[in-house]
Amino acid sequence: MTSFVTSEQHDPTTWQVLPDGLCTADALQEDCMTINRAIASWVSDISFEERERATNEIFDALEAGGATTMREIVGSAESFQQVLRAITSMDENTRDIVLKLVQDAISSSVDAVRKSALKAIDNTRRLLRGEG
C-alpha cells in the first residue's frame, strides 16, 4: 500500500527500471488522484497570481522543516512541528487549502488501509475454507 506519506513516485531512486526503460504504472494511485482533484478544484477558483503566492507559501512551509521528502517531514517530530508552525503563519486562504489537502490525503490513506484490510480478511477466509 502506498499513501500520501510514503508515496515516492517523484523519487527516481525508487523507480523500477527494466532493460528497455522505466516500468510504468497502469494508473495513478487513489491517494494521488484525490490530491490531484483537490488541487484541480483549488486552481480553478483562483487567479494565477494567487496560485503562485500559495504555491510559494506551501513550499516555504515544507522547507521550514529542513526535510526533502514527505517521509522525513512526518518521520521527525521536530521537522513536522516546524512545518506546522510555518503553516500557521500562512495566508488564511493558503492555510485552508493546505489543511484540505492534508485532510483529503489522510482520508484517502485511511480508505486504502481499510480496503487492504478487508481484502486480507477475505483472502484469509478463502484460505481457511480451502478455496485458495
KAQUIRA-V589821 format. One record per pair of residues at least 24 apart in sequence whose ideal C-beta (glycine too) atoms are under 8 Angstrom apart, sorted by the first residue. I is the first residue (numbers start at 1). J is the second residue. If there is no record, write none. Layout:
# KAQUIRA-V589821
i = (I,I)
j = (J,J)
This chain:
# KAQUIRA-V589821
i = (1,1,1,2,2,2,3,3,3,3,3,3,4,4,4,4,4,4,4,5,5,5,5,5,6,6,7,7,7,8,8,11,30,30,30,31,31,31,31,34,34,34,34,35,35,35,35,37,38,38,38,39,42,42,46,50,53,53,54,54,54,54,57,57,57,58,58,58,58,60,61,61,61,61)
j = (112,113,116,29,31,112,31,105,108,109,112,113,31,35,70,105,106,108,109,70,71,74,105,109,70,71,31,32,70,69,71,69,108,111,112,105,108,109,112,104,105,107,108,101,104,105,108,104,100,101,104,101,97,100,93,93,91,94,91,93,94,97,90,91,94,90,94,97,98,86,86,87,90,98)
